[in-house]
Amino acid sequence: MAKTWKTILIYKIMDKEMARCAKTYMAGKLIDIGCGVKPYEKIIAPYVQSYTGSDRPSPFNSASRADVVGTADQIPVEDESFDTAISTATLEHLSDPEDALKECYRVLKRRGFAIYTVPFFWHLHGEPWDYYRFTKYGLRHIFEKVGFEIVEITPLSGFWTTTTTL
């Protein structure tokens, strides 16, 4: 995908928010679920003890820099292995996102933090594995159903990143 002014703006917003979340919530051992090329590793690294990327095998993400190969609902690590979990733009690509959240809850230590990003308005991407768009109400429902306590849900963009020129 060619970078347009809209995608450049969105990445700038995401980088800024990821830096804020790193300072506020991230510590200890971190797992990046659906890590891809680990686009936030440099931003996060100063705040964590270790950064482990987890991703599924090819063909979906052949460019992945995964340290652990597995699916989001079957991560081959022990229970409560991580202090922090992140997952960016992955949940919408999972046919059963609740199963993935259960797995994150399993690998995360109690009192740990999970930071997820999901699109609300975005073009189809990663086809045919692009299944969902989430509202804040849907996110709250699915995370609390699994057992997470919601600390914050923060929308990151507005009019300028969701409008389209026809």
Disulfide bonds with the S-S distance in Angstrom:
none
